[in-house]
């Protein structure tokens, strides 16, 4: 089953995306912040990611730069 990571600080958005993915045979993984996404990538690399660009602690661009830098 393909894993899709949802990174969004909005709980309702994460839930909605998770439901749509689950109903279409994907395994959704969700976290509320860029930092938590980076931690998750250290343990498990998803097949795809839906990433919010505007988040309070680390925005989506910073998250992608950090993932690229660390080669997670």
C-alpha positions as CSV (number, residue, x, y, z in Angstrom):
1,X,0.0,0.0,0.0
2,X,1.4,3.4,-1.0
3,X,2.1,5.7,2.0
4,X,1.3,9.4,1.7
5,X,2.6,11.8,4.3
6,X,0.3,14.8,5.0
7,X,2.1,17.7,6.6
8,X,-0.3,20.5,7.7
9,X,-0.8,22.5,10.9
10,X,-4.6,22.4,10.4
11,X,-6.2,19.3,11.9
12,X,-9.3,19.4,9.8
13,X,-7.2,19.5,6.6
14,X,-5.1,16.5,7.7
15,X,-8.3,14.6,8.5
16,X,-10.0,15.4,5.2
17,X,-6.9,14.4,3.1
18,X,-6.5,11.2,5.2
19,X,-10.1,10.2,4.6
20,X,-9.8,10.7,0.8
21,X,-6.6,8.8,0.6
22,X,-7.8,6.0,2.8
23,X,-10.9,5.6,0.7
24,X,-8.7,5.3,-2.4
25,X,-6.4,2.5,-1.1
26,X,-3.6,4.7,0.2
27,X,-2.1,4.6,3.7
28,X,-2.1,8.2,5.0
29,X,0.5,9.3,7.6
30,X,-0.1,12.8,9.0
31,X,1.9,15.2,11.2
32,X,1.1,18.8,12.2
33,X,4.6,20.3,11.5
34,X,7.6,20.3,9.3
35,X,9.8,19.3,12.2
36,X,7.7,16.2,12.9
37,X,7.8,15.4,9.1
38,X,11.6,15.4,9.3
39,X,11.5,13.1,12.3
40,X,9.2,10.7,10.6
41,X,11.4,10.6,7.5
42,X,14.2,9.3,9.7
43,X,12.1,6.2,10.5
44,X,10.0,5.8,7.4
45,X,10.1,7.3,3.9
46,X,6.6,7.8,2.4
47,X,5.9,7.3,-1.3
48,X,4.5,10.8,-1.6
49,X,3.9,13.9,0.5
50,X,1.3,16.6,0.7
51,X,3.0,19.6,2.3
52,X,1.4,22.9,3.5
53,X,3.5,25.8,2.5
54,X,2.5,28.1,5.4
55,X,3.0,26.6,8.9
56,X,4.1,28.4,12.1
57,X,7.2,26.6,13.1
58,X,8.8,25.6,9.8
59,X,7.1,26.4,6.4
60,X,6.9,23.9,3.6
61,X,9.9,25.3,1.7
62,X,12.1,25.1,4.8
63,X,10.9,21.6,5.4
64,X,11.9,20.5,1.9
65,X,15.2,22.2,2.2
66,X,15.9,20.4,5.4
67,X,14.9,17.1,4.0
68,X,17.2,17.7,1.0
69,X,20.1,18.8,3.2
70,X,19.8,15.7,5.4
71,X,19.0,13.4,2.5
72,X,16.1,11.9,4.5
